[in-house]
Amino acid sequence: MPAGSEGAPEFPRYRNLDTGRSLNHGQGHHGCTGARLVEILRCMTATRSDVAPTTAGTPAGAAFALTAGIVGLCFTAISIYWGVGGTALLDTVGGSLERGGRAGDVGVVLLLWAAVVLKLIAAVLPLVVIYRRPAGRWQRLVRGAAWICGVVLFTYGLALTAVGLLVQLGVVAASATADHRALAWHAFLWDPWFLLWGILVLGSLFAARARAANGNRPCGDVLDQRQKSTVVGGRFVSMATGQWPSRPGGFDD
């Protein structure tokens, strides 16, 4: 050991099996410091849950999810208000919901509370997808449910908003007994609210999907190629292709 190197950590030399030459991890452009070696070994032995990201989306995706949650919770609050007996704005929805809400009909009240539960789920799901902790089957289940909610909200809101606006423009004739006040509120507020909510949910999911496609885990490449990769000179090389994988979490300089 050279003078002055007492106490300095020593790292094993790796030998190239083809040439027999020793690869010194302490020299060269691809030198591997102690910290780098520890990080490499950590990723080589990591499980997928060990390297799960704090968030699954971009800042834009997080903004979409938060806004969707706020929009959904506000909509939910209105249903809760009607469910506990409130009557304000009931005349803007019209039909049996208005009549049953004012009369305290049990069926209408149960329908309102069912809507509260569904709206809460739809409001929370995008946030769970973006700030997710579940892995594997639960992650796929949550993501799939979020996509279903987003598509249903968007399709429902788009269809009813389009029809409502056509009625307001006179392109589609309303029935003789139609509640024109309620139709106007549906066309300009209630139905577009569903549409906006669906757009926000889908926006957050598309952002999370793009982030996942670009790789959002610091050890993702290592986990996917661990069984067919090795460490050579402080870098990962695929035993199957002989090519350097994409940069895993900043190991390459």
MODELLER restraints for C-alpha pairs under 7 A, 6 or more apart:
rsr = mdl.restraints
at = mdl.atoms
rsr.add(forms.Gaussian(group=physical.xy_distance, feature=features.Distance(at['CA:13:A'], at['CA:22:A']), mean=6.15, stdev=0.5))
rsr.add(forms.Gaussian(group=physical.xy_distance, feature=features.Distance(at['CA:13:A'], at['CA:23:A']), mean=5.62, stdev=0.5))
rsr.add(forms.Gaussian(group=physical.xy_distance, feature=features.Distance(at['CA:13:A'], at['CA:24:A']), mean=5.34, stdev=0.5))
rsr.add(forms.Gaussian(group=physical.xy_distance, feature=features.Distance(at['CA:13:A'], at['CA:25:A']), mean=6.52, stdev=0.5))
rsr.add(forms.Gaussian(group=physical.xy_distance, feature=features.Distance(at['CA:14:A'], at['CA:22:A']), mean=5.75, stdev=0.5))
rsr.add(forms.Gaussian(group=physical.xy_distance, feature=features.Distance(at['CA:14:A'], at['CA:23:A']), mean=5.00, stdev=0.5))
rsr.add(forms.Gaussian(group=physical.xy_distance, feature=features.Distance(at['CA:14:A'], at['CA:24:A']), mean=6.92, stdev=0.5))
rsr.add(forms.Gaussian(group=physical.xy_distance, feature=features.Distance(at['CA:15:A'], at['CA:21:A']), mean=5.61, stdev=0.5))
rsr.add(forms.Gaussian(group=physical.xy_distance, feature=features.Distance(at['CA:15:A'], at['CA:22:A']), mean=4.33, stdev=0.5))
rsr.add(forms.Gaussian(group=physical.xy_distance, feature=features.Distance(at['CA:15:A'], at['CA:23:A']), mean=5.66, stdev=0.5))
rsr.add(forms.Gaussian(group=physical.xy_distance, feature=features.Distance(at['CA:16:A'], at['CA:22:A']), mean=6.38, stdev=0.5))
rsr.add(forms.Gaussian(group=physical.xy_distance, feature=features.Distance(at['CA:23:A'], at['CA:233:A']), mean=5.82, stdev=0.5))
rsr.add(forms.Gaussian(group=physical.xy_distance, feature=features.Distance(at['CA:24:A'], at['CA:233:A']), mean=6.86, stdev=0.5))
rsr.add(forms.Gaussian(group=physical.xy_distance, feature=features.Distance(at['CA:25:A'], at['CA:31:A']), mean=5.01, stdev=0.5))
rsr.add(forms.Gaussian(group=physical.xy_distance, feature=features.Distance(at['CA:25:A'], at['CA:32:A']), mean=5.02, stdev=0.5))
rsr.add(forms.Gaussian(group=physical.xy_distance, feature=features.Distance(at['CA:25:A'], at['CA:233:A']), mean=5.65, stdev=0.5))
rsr.add(forms.Gaussian(group=physical.xy_distance, feature=features.Distance(at['CA:25:A'], at['CA:234:A']), mean=6.25, stdev=0.5))
rsr.add(forms.Gaussian(group=physical.xy_distance, feature=features.Distance(at['CA:26:A'], at['CA:32:A']), mean=5.92, stdev=0.5))
rsr.add(forms.Gaussian(group=physical.xy_distance, feature=features.Distance(at['CA:26:A'], at['CA:33:A']), mean=6.71, stdev=0.5))
rsr.add(forms.Gaussian(group=physical.xy_distance, feature=features.Distance(at['CA:30:A'], at['CA:233:A']), mean=6.18, stdev=0.5))
rsr.add(forms.Gaussian(group=physical.xy_distance, feature=features.Distance(at['CA:30:A'], at['CA:234:A']), mean=6.05, stdev=0.5))
rsr.add(forms.Gaussian(group=physical.xy_distance, feature=features.Distance(at['CA:31:A'], at['CA:233:A']), mean=6.68, stdev=0.5))
rsr.add(forms.Gaussian(group=physical.xy_distance, feature=features.Distance(at['CA:31:A'], at['CA:234:A']), mean=6.11, stdev=0.5))
rsr.add(forms.Gaussian(group=physical.xy_distance, feature=features.Distance(at['CA:32:A'], at['CA:234:A']), mean=4.91, stdev=0.5))
rsr.add(forms.Gaussian(group=physical.xy_distance, feature=features.Distance(at['CA:43:A'], at['CA:219:A']), mean=5.64, stdev=0.5))
rsr.add(forms.Gaussian(group=physical.xy_distance, feature=features.Distance(at['CA:43:A'], at['CA:222:A']), mean=6.43, stdev=0.5))
rsr.add(forms.Gaussian(group=physical.xy_distance, feature=features.Distance(at['CA:44:A'], at['CA:222:A']), mean=6.34, stdev=0.5))
rsr.add(forms.Gaussian(group=physical.xy_distance, feature=features.Distance(at['CA:44:A'], at['CA:226:A']), mean=6.31, stdev=0.5))
rsr.add(forms.Gaussian(group=physical.xy_distance, feature=features.Distance(at['CA:49:A'], at['CA:135:A']), mean=6.64, stdev=0.5))
rsr.add(forms.Gaussian(group=physical.xy_distance, feature=features.Distance(at['CA:51:A'], at['CA:217:A']), mean=6.11, stdev=0.5))
rsr.add(forms.Gaussian(group=physical.xy_distance, feature=features.Distance(at['CA:51:A'], at['CA:218:A']), mean=6.69, stdev=0.5))
rsr.add(forms.Gaussian(group=physical.xy_distance, feature=features.Distance(at['CA:51:A'], at['CA:219:A']), mean=6.52, stdev=0.5))
rsr.add(forms.Gaussian(group=physical.xy_distance, feature=features.Distance(at['CA:52:A'], at['CA:217:A']), mean=6.30, stdev=0.5))
rsr.add(forms.Gaussian(group=physical.xy_distance, feature=features.Distance(at['CA:53:A'], at['CA:216:A']), mean=6.83, stdev=0.5))
rsr.add(forms.Gaussian(group=physical.xy_distance, feature=features.Distance(at['CA:53:A'], at['CA:217:A']), mean=5.93, stdev=0.5))
rsr.add(forms.Gaussian(group=physical.xy_distance, feature=features.Distance(at['CA:54:A'], at['CA:131:A']), mean=6.28, stdev=0.5))
rsr.add(forms.Gaussian(group=physical.xy_distance, feature=features.Distance(at['CA:55:A'], at['CA:130:A']), mean=5.36, stdev=0.5))
rsr.add(forms.Gaussian(group=physical.xy_distance, feature=features.Distance(at['CA:55:A'], at['CA:131:A']), mean=4.55, stdev=0.5))
rsr.add(forms.Gaussian(group=physical.xy_distance, feature=features.Distance(at['CA:55:A'], at['CA:132:A']), mean=6.41, stdev=0.5))
rsr.add(forms.Gaussian(group=physical.xy_distance, feature=features.Distance(at['CA:56:A'], at['CA:129:A']), mean=6.87, stdev=0.5))
rsr.add(forms.Gaussian(group=physical.xy_distance, feature=features.Distance(at['CA:56:A'], at['CA:130:A']), mean=4.76, stdev=0.5))
rsr.add(forms.Gaussian(group=physical.xy_distance, feature=features.Distance(at['CA:56:A'], at['CA:131:A']), mean=6.26, stdev=0.5))
rsr.add(forms.Gaussian(group=physical.xy_distance, feature=features.Distance(at['CA:56:A'], at['CA:132:A']), mean=6.83, stdev=0.5))
rsr.add(forms.Gaussian(group=physical.xy_distance, feature=features.Distance(at['CA:56:A'], at['CA:208:A']), mean=5.52, stdev=0.5))
rsr.add(forms.Gaussian(group=physical.xy_distance, feature=features.Distance(at['CA:56:A'], at['CA:211:A']), mean=6.77, stdev=0.5))
rsr.add(forms.Gaussian(group=physical.xy_distance, feature=features.Distance(at['CA:57:A'], at['CA:130:A']), mean=5.44, stdev=0.5))
rsr.add(forms.Gaussian(group=physical.xy_distance, feature=features.Distance(at['CA:57:A'], at['CA:207:A']), mean=5.73, stdev=0.5))
rsr.add(forms.Gaussian(group=physical.xy_distance, feature=features.Distance(at['CA:57:A'], at['CA:208:A']), mean=4.09, stdev=0.5))
rsr.add(forms.Gaussian(group=physical.xy_distance, feature=features.Distance(at['CA:57:A'], at['CA:211:A']), mean=5.58, stdev=0.5))
rsr.add(forms.Gaussian(group=physical.xy_distance, feature=features.Distance(at['CA:58:A'], at['CA:207:A']), mean=6.25, stdev=0.5))
rsr.add(forms.Gaussian(group=physical.xy_distance, feature=features.Distance(at['CA:58:A'], at['CA:208:A']), mean=6.76, stdev=0.5))
rsr.add(forms.Gaussian(group=physical.xy_distance, feature=features.Distance(at['CA:58:A'], at['CA:211:A']), mean=6.53, stdev=0.5))
rsr.add(forms.Gaussian(group=physical.xy_distance, feature=features.Distance(at['CA:61:A'], at['CA:203:A']), mean=6.68, stdev=0.5))
rsr.add(forms.Gaussian(group=physical.xy_distance, feature=features.Distance(at['CA:61:A'], at['CA:204:A']), mean=4.27, stdev=0.5))
rsr.add(forms.Gaussian(group=physical.xy_distance, feature=features.Distance(at['CA:61:A'], at['CA:207:A']), mean=4.86, stdev=0.5))
rsr.add(forms.Gaussian(group=physical.xy_distance, feature=features.Distance(at['CA:61:A'], at['CA:208:A']), mean=6.31, stdev=0.5))
rsr.add(forms.Gaussian(group=physical.xy_distance, feature=features.Distance(at['CA:62:A'], at['CA:130:A']), mean=6.33, stdev=0.5))
rsr.add(forms.Gaussian(group=physical.xy_distance, feature=features.Distance(at['CA:62:A'], at['CA:204:A']), mean=6.60, stdev=0.5))
rsr.add(forms.Gaussian(group=physical.xy_distance, feature=features.Distance(at['CA:64:A'], at['CA:200:A']), mean=5.25, stdev=0.5))
rsr.add(forms.Gaussian(group=physical.xy_distance, feature=features.Distance(at['CA:64:A'], at['CA:201:A']), mean=6.78, stdev=0.5))
rsr.add(forms.Gaussian(group=physical.xy_distance, feature=features.Distance(at['CA:64:A'], at['CA:203:A']), mean=6.10, stdev=0.5))
rsr.add(forms.Gaussian(group=physical.xy_distance, feature=features.Distance(at['CA:64:A'], at['CA:204:A']), mean=4.96, stdev=0.5))
rsr.add(forms.Gaussian(group=physical.xy_distance, feature=features.Distance(at['CA:65:A'], at['CA:126:A']), mean=5.31, stdev=0.5))
rsr.add(forms.Gaussian(group=physical.xy_distance, feature=features.Distance(at['CA:65:A'], at['CA:127:A']), mean=5.51, stdev=0.5))
rsr.add(forms.Gaussian(group=physical.xy_distance, feature=features.Distance(at['CA:65:A'], at['CA:200:A']), mean=6.69, stdev=0.5))
rsr.add(forms.Gaussian(group=physical.xy_distance, feature=features.Distance(at['CA:65:A'], at['CA:201:A']), mean=6.23, stdev=0.5))
rsr.add(forms.Gaussian(group=physical.xy_distance, feature=features.Distance(at['CA:65:A'], at['CA:204:A']), mean=5.23, stdev=0.5))
rsr.add(forms.Gaussian(group=physical.xy_distance, feature=features.Distance(at['CA:66:A'], at['CA:127:A']), mean=6.73, stdev=0.5))
rsr.add(forms.Gaussian(group=physical.xy_distance, feature=features.Distance(at['CA:67:A'], at['CA:200:A']), mean=7.00, stdev=0.5))
rsr.add(forms.Gaussian(group=physical.xy_distance, feature=features.Distance(at['CA:68:A'], at['CA:123:A']), mean=6.43, stdev=0.5))
rsr.add(forms.Gaussian(group=physical.xy_distance, feature=features.Distance(at['CA:68:A'], at['CA:197:A']), mean=5.68, stdev=0.5))
rsr.add(forms.Gaussian(group=physical.xy_distance, feature=features.Distance(at['CA:68:A'], at['CA:200:A']), mean=5.22, stdev=0.5))
rsr.add(forms.Gaussian(group=physical.xy_distance, feature=features.Distance(at['CA:68:A'], at['CA:201:A']), mean=5.82, stdev=0.5))
rsr.add(forms.Gaussian(group=physical.xy_distance, feature=features.Distance(at['CA:69:A'], at['CA:123:A']), mean=4.49, stdev=0.5))
rsr.add(forms.Gaussian(group=physical.xy_distance, feature=features.Distance(at['CA:69:A'], at['CA:124:A']), mean=6.15, stdev=0.5))
rsr.add(forms.Gaussian(group=physical.xy_distance, feature=features.Distance(at['CA:71:A'], at['CA:197:A']), mean=6.38, stdev=0.5))
rsr.add(forms.Gaussian(group=physical.xy_distance, feature=features.Distance(at['CA:72:A'], at['CA:119:A']), mean=6.36, stdev=0.5))
rsr.add(forms.Gaussian(group=physical.xy_distance, feature=features.Distance(at['CA:72:A'], at['CA:123:A']), mean=4.85, stdev=0.5))
rsr.add(forms.Gaussian(group=physical.xy_distance, feature=features.Distance(at['CA:72:A'], at['CA:197:A']), mean=6.75, stdev=0.5))
rsr.add(forms.Gaussian(group=physical.xy_distance, feature=features.Distance(at['CA:73:A'], at['CA:120:A']), mean=6.69, stdev=0.5))
rsr.add(forms.Gaussian(group=physical.xy_distance, feature=features.Distance(at['CA:73:A'], at['CA:123:A']), mean=6.30, stdev=0.5))
rsr.add(forms.Gaussian(group=physical.xy_distance, feature=features.Distance(at['CA:76:A'], at['CA:116:A']), mean=5.49, stdev=0.5))
rsr.add(forms.Gaussian(group=physical.xy_distance, feature=features.Distance(at['CA:76:A'], at['CA:119:A']), mean=5.79, stdev=0.5))
rsr.add(forms.Gaussian(group=physical.xy_distance, feature=features.Distance(at['CA:76:A'], at['CA:120:A']), mean=6.60, stdev=0.5))
rsr.add(forms.Gaussian(group=physical.xy_distance, feature=features.Distance(at['CA:79:A'], at['CA:112:A']), mean=6.02, stdev=0.5))
rsr.add(forms.Gaussian(group=physical.xy_distance, feature=features.Distance(at['CA:79:A'], at['CA:116:A']), mean=6.02, stdev=0.5))
rsr.add(forms.Gaussian(group=physical.xy_distance, feature=features.Distance(at['CA:80:A'], at['CA:113:A']), mean=7.00, stdev=0.5))
rsr.add(forms.Gaussian(group=physical.xy_distance, feature=features.Distance(at['CA:80:A'], at['CA:116:A']), mean=6.43, stdev=0.5))
rsr.add(forms.Gaussian(group=physical.xy_distance, feature=features.Distance(at['CA:82:A'], at['CA:101:A']), mean=6.99, stdev=0.5))
rsr.add(forms.Gaussian(group=physical.xy_distance, feature=features.Distance(at['CA:83:A'], at['CA:109:A']), mean=5.48, stdev=0.5))
rsr.add(forms.Gaussian(group=physical.xy_distance, feature=features.Distance(at['CA:83:A'], at['CA:112:A']), mean=5.59, stdev=0.5))
rsr.add(forms.Gaussian(group=physical.xy_distance, feature=features.Distance(at['CA:83:A'], at['CA:113:A']), mean=6.17, stdev=0.5))
rsr.add(forms.Gaussian(group=physical.xy_distance, feature=features.Distance(at['CA:85:A'], at['CA:104:A']), mean=6.99, stdev=0.5))
rsr.add(forms.Gaussian(group=physical.xy_distance, feature=features.Distance(at['CA:87:A'], at['CA:101:A']), mean=6.99, stdev=0.5))
rsr.add(forms.Gaussian(group=physical.xy_distance, feature=features.Distance(at['CA:87:A'], at['CA:102:A']), mean=6.26, stdev=0.5))
rsr.add(forms.Gaussian(group=physical.xy_distance, feature=features.Distance(at['CA:90:A'], at['CA:98:A']), mean=5.12, stdev=0.5))
rsr.add(forms.Gaussian(group=physical.xy_distance, feature=features.Distance(at['CA:91:A'], at['CA:98:A']), mean=6.02, stdev=0.5))
rsr.add(forms.Gaussian(group=physical.xy_distance, feature=features.Distance(at['CA:91:A'], at['CA:182:A']), mean=6.66, stdev=0.5))
rsr.add(forms.Gaussian(group=physical.xy_distance, feature=features.Distance(at['CA:92:A'], at['CA:181:A']), mean=6.43, stdev=0.5))
rsr.add(forms.Gaussian(group=physical.xy_distance, feature=features.Distance(at['CA:92:A'], at['CA:182:A']), mean=4.40, stdev=0.5))
rsr.add(forms.Gaussian(group=physical.xy_distance, feature=features.Distance(at['CA:92:A'], at['CA:185:A']), mean=5.79, stdev=0.5))
rsr.add(forms.Gaussian(group=physical.xy_distance, feature=features.Distance(at['CA:93:A'], at['CA:182:A']), mean=5.11, stdev=0.5))
rsr.add(forms.Gaussian(group=physical.xy_distance, feature=features.Distance(at['CA:93:A'], at['CA:186:A']), mean=6.96, stdev=0.5))
rsr.add(forms.Gaussian(group=physical.xy_distance, feature=features.Distance(at['CA:94:A'], at['CA:179:A']), mean=6.76, stdev=0.5))
rsr.add(forms.Gaussian(group=physical.xy_distance, feature=features.Distance(at['CA:94:A'], at['CA:182:A']), mean=5.47, stdev=0.5))
rsr.add(forms.Gaussian(group=physical.xy_distance, feature=features.Distance(at['CA:97:A'], at['CA:108:A']), mean=6.45, stdev=0.5))
rsr.add(forms.Gaussian(group=physical.xy_distance, feature=features.Distance(at['CA:100:A'], at['CA:108:A']), mean=5.65, stdev=0.5))
rsr.add(forms.Gaussian(group=physical.xy_distance, feature=features.Distance(at['CA:101:A'], at['CA:108:A']), mean=6.35, stdev=0.5))
rsr.add(forms.Gaussian(group=physical.xy_distance, feature=features.Distance(at['CA:101:A'], at['CA:109:A']), mean=6.92, stdev=0.5))
rsr.add(forms.Gaussian(group=physical.xy_distance, feature=features.Distance(at['CA:122:A'], at['CA:149:A']), mean=5.99, stdev=0.5))
rsr.add(forms.Gaussian(group=physical.xy_distance, feature=features.Distance(at['CA:125:A'], at['CA:142:A']), mean=6.89, stdev=0.5))
rsr.add(forms.Gaussian(group=physical.xy_distance, feature=features.Distance(at['CA:125:A'], at['CA:146:A']), mean=5.49, stdev=0.5))
rsr.add(forms.Gaussian(group=physical.xy_distance, feature=features.Distance(at['CA:126:A'], at['CA:146:A']), mean=6.14, stdev=0.5))
rsr.add(forms.Gaussian(group=physical.xy_distance, feature=features.Distance(at['CA:126:A'], at['CA:201:A']), mean=6.16, stdev=0.5))
rsr.add(forms.Gaussian(group=physical.xy_distance, feature=features.Distance(at['CA:126:A'], at['CA:204:A']), mean=6.71, stdev=0.5))
rsr.add(forms.Gaussian(group=physical.xy_distance, feature=features.Distance(at['CA:129:A'], at['CA:142:A']), mean=6.85, stdev=0.5))
rsr.add(forms.Gaussian(group=physical.xy_distance, feature=features.Distance(at['CA:129:A'], at['CA:143:A']), mean=6.06, stdev=0.5))
rsr.add(forms.Gaussian(group=physical.xy_distance, feature=features.Distance(at['CA:130:A'], at['CA:208:A']), mean=6.58, stdev=0.5))
rsr.add(forms.Gaussian(group=physical.xy_distance, feature=features.Distance(at['CA:150:A'], at['CA:198:A']), mean=4.80, stdev=0.5))
rsr.add(forms.Gaussian(group=physical.xy_distance, feature=features.Distance(at['CA:150:A'], at['CA:201:A']), mean=5.25, stdev=0.5))
rsr.add(forms.Gaussian(group=physical.xy_distance, feature=features.Distance(at['CA:150:A'], at['CA:202:A']), mean=5.33, stdev=0.5))
rsr.add(forms.Gaussian(group=physical.xy_distance, feature=features.Distance(at['CA:151:A'], at['CA:198:A']), mean=6.65, stdev=0.5))
rsr.add(forms.Gaussian(group=physical.xy_distance, feature=features.Distance(at['CA:153:A'], at['CA:194:A']), mean=5.58, stdev=0.5))
rsr.add(forms.Gaussian(group=physical.xy_distance, feature=features.Distance(at['CA:153:A'], at['CA:195:A']), mean=6.18, stdev=0.5))
rsr.add(forms.Gaussian(group=physical.xy_distance, feature=features.Distance(at['CA:153:A'], at['CA:197:A']), mean=6.72, stdev=0.5))
rsr.add(forms.Gaussian(group=physical.xy_distance, feature=features.Distance(at['CA:153:A'], at['CA:198:A']), mean=4.56, stdev=0.5))
rsr.add(forms.Gaussian(group=physical.xy_distance, feature=features.Distance(at['CA:154:A'], at['CA:194:A']), mean=6.67, stdev=0.5))
rsr.add(forms.Gaussian(group=physical.xy_distance, feature=features.Distance(at['CA:154:A'], at['CA:195:A']), mean=4.84, stdev=0.5))
rsr.add(forms.Gaussian(group=physical.xy_distance, feature=features.Distance(at['CA:154:A'], at['CA:198:A']), mean=4.15, stdev=0.5))
rsr.add(forms.Gaussian(group=physical.xy_distance, feature=features.Distance(at['CA:154:A'], at['CA:199:A']), mean=6.11, stdev=0.5))
rsr.add(forms.Gaussian(group=physical.xy_distance, feature=features.Distance(at['CA:157:A'], at['CA:191:A']), mean=5.05, stdev=0.5))
rsr.add(forms.Gaussian(group=physical.xy_distance, feature=features.Distance(at['CA:157:A'], at['CA:192:A']), mean=5.82, stdev=0.5))
rsr.add(forms.Gaussian(group=physical.xy_distance, feature=features.Distance(at['CA:157:A'], at['CA:194:A']), mean=4.64, stdev=0.5))
rsr.add(forms.Gaussian(group=physical.xy_distance, feature=features.Distance(at['CA:157:A'], at['CA:195:A']), mean=4.02, stdev=0.5))
rsr.add(forms.Gaussian(group=physical.xy_distance, feature=features.Distance(at['CA:158:A'], at['CA:195:A']), mean=5.54, stdev=0.5))
rsr.add(forms.Gaussian(group=physical.xy_distance, feature=features.Distance(at['CA:160:A'], at['CA:191:A']), mean=5.93, stdev=0.5))
rsr.add(forms.Gaussian(group=physical.xy_distance, feature=features.Distance(at['CA:161:A'], at['CA:187:A']), mean=5.34, stdev=0.5))
rsr.add(forms.Gaussian(group=physical.xy_distance, feature=features.Distance(at['CA:161:A'], at['CA:191:A']), mean=5.20, stdev=0.5))
rsr.add(forms.Gaussian(group=physical.xy_distance, feature=features.Distance(at['CA:161:A'], at['CA:192:A']), mean=5.77, stdev=0.5))
rsr.add(forms.Gaussian(group=physical.xy_distance, feature=features.Distance(at['CA:164:A'], at['CA:183:A']), mean=6.72, stdev=0.5))
rsr.add(forms.Gaussian(group=physical.xy_distance, feature=features.Distance(at['CA:164:A'], at['CA:186:A']), mean=6.77, stdev=0.5))
rsr.add(forms.Gaussian(group=physical.xy_distance, feature=features.Distance(at['CA:164:A'], at['CA:187:A']), mean=4.44, stdev=0.5))
rsr.add(forms.Gaussian(group=physical.xy_distance, feature=features.Distance(at['CA:165:A'], at['CA:187:A']), mean=5.54, stdev=0.5))
rsr.add(forms.Gaussian(group=physical.xy_distance, feature=features.Distance(at['CA:166:A'], at['CA:172:A']), mean=5.52, stdev=0.5))
rsr.add(forms.Gaussian(group=physical.xy_distance, feature=features.Distance(at['CA:167:A'], at['CA:173:A']), mean=5.98, stdev=0.5))
rsr.add(forms.Gaussian(group=physical.xy_distance, feature=features.Distance(at['CA:167:A'], at['CA:174:A']), mean=6.39, stdev=0.5))
rsr.add(forms.Gaussian(group=physical.xy_distance, feature=features.Distance(at['CA:168:A'], at['CA:184:A']), mean=6.93, stdev=0.5))
rsr.add(forms.Gaussian(group=physical.xy_distance, feature=features.Distance(at['CA:218:A'], at['CA:248:A']), mean=6.21, stdev=0.5))
rsr.add(forms.Gaussian(group=physical.xy_distance, feature=features.Distance(at['CA:218:A'], at['CA:249:A']), mean=4.51, stdev=0.5))
rsr.add(forms.Gaussian(group=physical.xy_distance, feature=features.Distance(at['CA:219:A'], at['CA:248:A']), mean=5.78, stdev=0.5))
rsr.add(forms.Gaussian(group=physical.xy_distance, feature=features.Distance(at['CA:219:A'], at['CA:249:A']), mean=6.16, stdev=0.5))
rsr.add(forms.Gaussian(group=physical.xy_distance, feature=features.Distance(at['CA:220:A'], at['CA:248:A']), mean=6.98, stdev=0.5))
rsr.add(forms.Gaussian(group=physical.xy_distance, feature=features.Distance(at['CA:221:A'], at['CA:248:A']), mean=5.79, stdev=0.5))
rsr.add(forms.Gaussian(group=physical.xy_distance, feature=features.Distance(at['CA:222:A'], at['CA:248:A']), mean=6.73, stdev=0.5))
rsr.add(forms.Gaussian(group=physical.xy_distance, feature=features.Distance(at['CA:228:A'], at['CA:238:A']), mean=5.93, stdev=0.5))
rsr.add(forms.Gaussian(group=physical.xy_distance, feature=features.Distance(at['CA:228:A'], at['CA:239:A']), mean=5.26, stdev=0.5))
rsr.add(forms.Gaussian(group=physical.xy_distance, feature=features.Distance(at['CA:228:A'], at['CA:240:A']), mean=6.19, stdev=0.5))
rsr.add(forms.Gaussian(group=physical.xy_distance, feature=features.Distance(at['CA:229:A'], at['CA:236:A']), mean=6.43, stdev=0.5))
rsr.add(forms.Gaussian(group=physical.xy_distance, feature=features.Distance(at['CA:229:A'], at['CA:237:A']), mean=5.59, stdev=0.5))
rsr.add(forms.Gaussian(group=physical.xy_distance, feature=features.Distance(at['CA:229:A'], at['CA:238:A']), mean=4.43, stdev=0.5))
rsr.add(forms.Gaussian(group=physical.xy_distance, feature=features.Distance(at['CA:229:A'], at['CA:239:A']), mean=5.19, stdev=0.5))
rsr.add(forms.Gaussian(group=physical.xy_distance, feature=features.Distance(at['CA:230:A'], at['CA:236:A']), mean=5.70, stdev=0.5))
rsr.add(forms.Gaussian(group=physical.xy_distance, feature=features.Distance(at['CA:230:A'], at['CA:237:A']), mean=5.78, stdev=0.5))
rsr.add(forms.Gaussian(group=physical.xy_distance, feature=features.Distance(at['CA:230:A'], at['CA:238:A']), mean=6.75, stdev=0.5))
rsr.add(forms.Gaussian(group=physical.xy_distance, feature=features.Distance(at['CA:230:A'], at['CA:239:A']), mean=6.99, stdev=0.5))
rsr.add(forms.Gaussian(group=physical.xy_distance, feature=features.Distance(at['CA:231:A'], at['CA:237:A']), mean=6.50, stdev=0.5))
rsr.add(forms.Gaussian(group=physical.xy_distance, feature=features.Distance(at['CA:235:A'], at['CA:252:A']), mean=6.80, stdev=0.5))
rsr.add(forms.Gaussian(group=physical.xy_distance, feature=features.Distance(at['CA:236:A'], at['CA:244:A']), mean=6.29, stdev=0.5))
rsr.add(forms.Gaussian(group=physical.xy_distance, feature=features.Distance(at['CA:236:A'], at['CA:245:A']), mean=6.83, stdev=0.5))
rsr.add(forms.Gaussian(group=physical.xy_distance, feature=features.Distance(at['CA:237:A'], at['CA:243:A']), mean=5.86, stdev=0.5))
rsr.add(forms.Gaussian(group=physical.xy_distance, feature=features.Distance(at['CA:237:A'], at['CA:244:A']), mean=4.78, stdev=0.5))
rsr.add(forms.Gaussian(group=physical.xy_distance, feature=features.Distance(at['CA:237:A'], at['CA:245:A']), mean=6.51, stdev=0.5))
rsr.add(forms.Gaussian(group=physical.xy_distance, feature=features.Distance(at['CA:238:A'], at['CA:244:A']), mean=6.30, stdev=0.5))
rsr.add(forms.Gaussian(group=physical.xy_distance, feature=features.Distance(at['CA:238:A'], at['CA:245:A']), mean=6.80, stdev=0.5))
